[in-house]
């Protein structure tokens, strides 16, 4: 077994003096956090858990975002997943990516690919930043969900990223309107020589929460989806995994654009705002809030590494 890197985050089992029992597993800090670097997006997808749009908030000033990154690094977090909105709506995104890498964070960025310029790809290539491109099926399926032309722009971005040797994964959000798109996204991945696919089960958050009855899968549909992914994993050479927030409730950390520290769940009404990293220590929000399932977080990090090998 090849060991790729050593993880140095401390952990312990909490002891309850009242019951004389060990009560729960704790980590000193999260292994990874997602940061919503902007709320703004050039698309207006019905399933968007951020309810992003062209008129949404741009986000914090450059130096304030760097402060967020520094707080994340100082807490001992290993991986920073940059999300939006659409991160490339920010004019300073390359400066911020470079800063995050240079202070020692492992960086992942999720984008729809439509705004990627050559200079952006050069920076992603320079630092080998893992880049996730959102595609939700074939051209016909994807463009019905994301807008006309979205598929071609995403495909073009992936081709350029591949040519620049940038590590790429396709993120595919499955909802009622594209529940049959699994085979389509596999075909797209093969066409583009992408070996990693992330199937994300639509959550009842953001814009999707407002129309959850027409977006979110029911229990039977979820079971069929999981079985389909398991079948594909056992019969193909592409690494395909599924992320279902129902299975990892309160194990994922989302830092909102303004610094709010959120314990994520499938249902927006079940997410917990534990405080703000500009007002409280990140480690205290992680541990003392009792809002996070540390054992699940560990399992989620192990089962969903950046690159599946």
C-alpha positions as CSV (number, residue, x, y, z in Angstrom):
1,X,0.0,0.0,0.0
2,X,1.4,3.4,-1.1
3,X,1.1,6.2,1.5
4,X,0.7,9.5,-0.3
5,X,0.8,11.8,2.7
6,X,0.7,11.9,6.4
7,X,-2.2,13.5,8.2
8,X,-1.2,15.4,11.4
9,X,-4.6,16.6,12.8
10,X,-5.0,15.5,16.5
11,X,-8.0,13.4,17.6
12,X,-9.3,12.1,20.9
13,X,-12.3,10.4,22.5
14,X,-14.3,12.7,24.8
15,X,-14.9,11.5,28.4
16,X,-18.2,12.2,30.2
17,X,-17.5,12.4,34.0
18,X,-21.3,12.3,34.7
19,X,-21.8,8.9,33.1
20,X,-18.2,7.6,33.4
21,X,-18.2,6.8,29.7
22,X,-16.4,7.8,26.6
23,X,-18.9,9.8,24.7
24,X,-17.7,10.8,21.2
25,X,-14.8,11.0,18.8
26,X,-13.3,14.5,18.3
27,X,-10.9,16.1,15.8
28,X,-8.8,19.1,16.7
29,X,-9.8,20.7,13.4
30,X,-11.7,19.8,10.3
31,X,-9.6,18.2,7.5
32,X,-11.4,20.2,4.8
33,X,-13.8,23.2,4.6
34,X,-15.7,24.7,1.7
35,X,-15.6,28.4,1.3
36,X,-18.3,30.2,-0.7
37,X,-16.0,32.8,-2.2
38,X,-18.8,34.6,-4.0
39,X,-22.6,34.4,-4.2
40,X,-22.6,35.8,-7.7
41,X,-23.0,33.5,-10.8
42,X,-23.6,33.9,-14.5
43,X,-26.1,31.0,-14.4
44,X,-29.4,30.6,-12.7
45,X,-29.8,26.9,-12.1
46,X,-33.0,25.7,-10.4
47,X,-31.1,23.2,-8.3
48,X,-28.5,25.7,-7.0
49,X,-28.0,25.2,-3.2
50,X,-26.7,28.8,-3.0
51,X,-29.5,30.5,-4.9
52,X,-26.8,32.3,-6.8
53,X,-27.5,34.7,-9.7
54,X,-26.0,37.5,-11.7
55,X,-27.1,40.1,-9.1
56,X,-26.0,38.2,-6.0
57,X,-23.3,39.4,-3.6
58,X,-19.7,39.6,-5.1
59,X,-18.2,38.6,-1.7
60,X,-15.7,40.1,0.6
61,X,-12.8,42.4,-0.5
62,X,-9.6,40.7,-1.5
63,X,-7.7,41.2,1.8
64,X,-10.7,40.0,3.8
65,X,-10.8,36.8,1.8
66,X,-7.1,36.3,2.4
67,X,-7.8,36.7,6.1
68,X,-10.4,33.9,5.8
69,X,-7.8,31.7,4.2
70,X,-5.2,32.5,6.9
71,X,-7.7,31.6,9.6
72,X,-8.4,28.3,7.9
73,X,-4.7,27.6,7.6
74,X,-3.9,28.6,11.2
75,X,-6.6,26.3,12.5
76,X,-4.8,23.3,10.9
77,X,-7.2,22.6,8.1
78,X,-5.6,20.7,5.2
79,X,-7.9,21.3,2.3
80,X,-9.8,24.3,1.0
81,X,-12.7,23.7,-1.4
82,X,-13.5,27.0,-3.1
83,X,-17.1,27.2,-4.3
84,X,-19.7,29.8,-5.2
85,X,-21.6,31.1,-6.9
86,X,-19.1,31.0,-9.7
87,X,-15.6,31.7,-8.4
88,X,-14.5,33.2,-11.7
89,X,-17.0,36.0,-11.4
90,X,-14.3,37.5,-9.1
91,X,-11.6,39.6,-10.8
92,X,-9.1,38.7,-8.0
93,X,-9.7,34.9,-8.1
94,X,-6.2,34.1,-9.4
95,X,-4.5,36.3,-6.8
96,X,-6.6,34.5,-4.1
97,X,-5.8,31.0,-5.4
98,X,-2.1,31.8,-5.5
99,X,-2.3,33.1,-2.0
100,X,-4.0,30.0,-0.7
101,X,-1.5,27.7,-2.3
102,X,1.5,29.7,-1.1
103,X,0.3,29.6,2.6
104,X,0.2,25.8,2.3
105,X,-3.4,24.9,1.7
106,X,-4.4,22.1,-0.6
107,X,-6.9,23.9,-2.9
108,X,-9.8,22.6,-4.9
109,X,-12.0,24.8,-7.0
110,X,-15.5,24.2,-8.4
111,X,-16.6,26.1,-11.5
112,X,-19.0,25.8,-14.4
113,X,-16.1,26.5,-16.7
114,X,-17.8,29.2,-18.8
115,X,-15.6,32.1,-17.6
116,X,-12.2,30.4,-17.7
117,X,-9.6,32.4,-19.6
118,X,-6.2,31.2,-20.7
119,X,-4.5,33.1,-17.9
120,X,-6.7,31.3,-15.4
121,X,-5.8,27.9,-16.8
122,X,-2.1,28.8,-16.7
123,X,-2.3,29.4,-13.0
124,X,-4.3,26.2,-12.4
125,X,-1.6,24.4,-14.3
126,X,1.2,26.1,-12.5
127,X,0.0,24.9,-9.1
128,X,-1.8,21.8,-10.3
129,X,-5.0,23.0,-8.6
130,X,-7.7,20.3,-8.7
131,X,-10.5,21.7,-10.8
132,X,-14.1,20.4,-10.7
133,X,-16.3,21.3,-13.7
134,X,-20.1,21.1,-13.4
135,X,-21.9,19.1,-16.1
136,X,-25.2,17.5,-15.6
137,X,-25.6,15.1,-18.5
138,X,-25.5,15.2,-22.3
139,X,-25.6,18.5,-24.2
140,X,-29.4,18.4,-24.4
141,X,-29.9,17.5,-20.8
142,X,-27.3,19.9,-19.4
143,X,-28.4,22.9,-21.4
144,X,-32.0,22.4,-20.3
145,X,-30.8,22.7,-16.7
146,X,-28.0,25.2,-17.0
147,X,-28.8,27.3,-20.1
148,X,-28.1,27.1,-23.8
149,X,-24.4,26.9,-24.6
150,X,-23.4,25.8,-21.1
151,X,-22.4,22.3,-22.2
152,X,-20.1,23.5,-25.0
153,X,-18.4,26.0,-22.7
154,X,-17.8,23.3,-20.0
155,X,-16.4,20.9,-22.6
156,X,-14.1,23.5,-24.1
157,X,-12.9,24.3,-20.6
158,X,-12.1,20.7,-19.8
159,X,-10.2,20.2,-23.1
160,X,-8.0,23.3,-22.3
161,X,-7.5,22.0,-18.7
162,X,-6.5,18.6,-20.0
163,X,-4.0,20.1,-22.5
164,X,-2.5,22.1,-19.6
165,X,-2.3,19.0,-17.4
166,X,-4.7,20.4,-14.8
167,X,-6.3,17.6,-12.7
168,X,-10.0,17.6,-13.5
169,X,-13.2,16.0,-12.2
170,X,-16.7,16.3,-13.5
171,X,-19.3,17.2,-10.9
172,X,-22.8,16.0,-11.9
173,X,-25.8,17.0,-9.8
174,X,-28.6,14.5,-10.1
175,X,-32.2,15.7,-9.6
176,X,-35.6,14.7,-10.9
177,X,-35.1,16.4,-14.2
178,X,-31.9,14.5,-15.1
179,X,-32.3,11.3,-13.1
180,X,-31.5,9.2,-16.2
181,X,-28.3,11.1,-16.9
182,X,-25.8,8.8,-15.2
183,X,-24.9,6.9,-18.4
184,X,-24.8,10.3,-20.3
185,X,-22.2,11.7,-17.9
186,X,-20.1,8.6,-18.2
187,X,-20.1,9.0,-22.0
188,X,-19.1,12.6,-21.6
189,X,-16.3,11.7,-19.3
190,X,-15.0,9.1,-21.7
191,X,-15.2,11.5,-24.6
192,X,-13.1,14.0,-22.7
193,X,-10.7,11.5,-21.1
194,X,-11.7,12.5,-17.6
195,X,-11.3,9.7,-15.2
196,X,-13.1,11.1,-12.2
197,X,-16.8,11.7,-11.8
198,X,-18.6,13.0,-8.7
199,X,-22.3,12.3,-8.5
200,X,-24.0,14.8,-6.2
201,X,-27.5,14.2,-5.0
202,X,-29.6,17.4,-5.1
203,X,-30.1,19.0,-1.7
204,X,-33.1,20.9,-0.4
205,X,-31.1,24.1,0.0
206,X,-31.1,27.5,-1.6
207,X,-33.1,27.8,-4.8
208,X,-33.7,24.0,-4.8
209,X,-35.4,24.3,-1.4
210,X,-38.1,26.5,-2.8
211,X,-39.1,23.9,-5.4
212,X,-37.9,20.8,-3.6
213,X,-40.9,18.7,-4.7
214,X,-39.8,19.0,-8.4
215,X,-36.0,18.8,-7.7
216,X,-35.2,16.4,-4.9
217,X,-35.3,12.7,-5.3
218,X,-37.6,10.4,-3.3
219,X,-36.3,7.4,-1.3
220,X,-36.9,5.0,-4.2
221,X,-35.1,7.2,-6.7
222,X,-32.2,7.7,-4.3
223,X,-31.9,3.9,-3.8
224,X,-31.9,3.3,-7.6
225,X,-29.3,6.0,-8.1
226,X,-26.9,4.6,-5.4
227,X,-27.3,1.1,-6.9
228,X,-26.6,2.4,-10.4
229,X,-23.4,4.1,-9.2
230,X,-22.3,1.0,-7.3
231,X,-22.8,-1.1,-10.5
232,X,-20.8,1.4,-12.6
233,X,-18.0,1.4,-10.1
234,X,-17.6,-2.3,-10.3
235,X,-17.8,-2.6,-14.1
236,X,-15.7,0.4,-15.4
237,X,-12.3,2.0,-15.2
238,X,-13.6,5.5,-14.4
239,X,-13.6,6.5,-10.8
240,X,-17.2,7.4,-9.9
241,X,-18.5,8.3,-6.4
242,X,-21.6,9.7,-5.0
243,X,-22.1,12.4,-2.4
244,X,-25.4,12.3,-0.5
245,X,-25.7,14.9,2.3
246,X,-28.3,12.6,3.9
247,X,-25.5,10.1,4.6
248,X,-23.0,12.8,5.8
249,X,-25.3,15.1,7.7
250,X,-23.4,17.6,9.8
251,X,-20.0,16.3,8.7
252,X,-19.3,19.0,6.2
253,X,-18.2,22.5,6.9
254,X,-19.3,25.5,4.8
255,X,-18.0,28.9,5.4
256,X,-20.4,31.4,4.0
257,X,-19.2,34.4,2.0
258,X,-19.4,36.6,5.1
259,X,-17.5,34.1,7.3
260,X,-20.5,32.3,8.9
261,X,-19.4,28.8,9.9
262,X,-22.1,26.3,8.9
263,X,-22.7,22.7,9.8
264,X,-24.1,21.3,6.6
265,X,-27.1,19.0,6.2
266,X,-29.3,17.9,3.3
267,X,-32.2,20.1,4.4
268,X,-31.6,23.9,4.6
269,X,-33.7,24.0,7.7
270,X,-31.4,21.5,9.4
271,X,-28.2,23.4,8.7
272,X,-26.7,25.0,11.8
273,X,-25.0,28.4,11.9
274,X,-22.4,28.0,14.7
275,X,-21.0,31.6,14.5
276,X,-18.6,33.7,12.5
277,X,-14.9,33.2,12.0
278,X,-14.3,36.9,12.3
279,X,-15.8,36.9,15.7
280,X,-14.9,33.5,17.1
281,X,-11.9,31.1,16.8
282,X,-12.5,28.5,14.1
283,X,-11.5,25.6,16.3
284,X,-13.9,26.7,19.0
285,X,-16.7,26.8,16.4
286,X,-15.7,23.3,15.2
287,X,-15.5,21.7,18.7
288,X,-17.5,23.7,21.2
289,X,-20.6,24.2,19.1
290,X,-21.3,20.4,19.2
291,X,-22.9,20.9,15.7
292,X,-20.5,18.7,13.8
293,X,-20.2,14.9,13.6
294,X,-16.4,14.5,13.7
295,X,-16.4,10.8,13.0
296,X,-18.6,11.2,9.9
297,X,-16.3,14.1,8.8
298,X,-13.3,11.7,9.1
299,X,-15.1,9.0,7.1
300,X,-16.2,11.6,4.5
301,X,-12.7,12.8,4.0
302,X,-11.3,9.3,3.7
303,X,-14.0,8.1,1.3
304,X,-14.0,11.2,-0.8
305,X,-10.3,12.2,-1.4
306,X,-9.5,14.7,-4.1
307,X,-8.3,12.1,-6.4
308,X,-9.6,8.5,-6.3
309,X,-6.9,5.9,-6.7
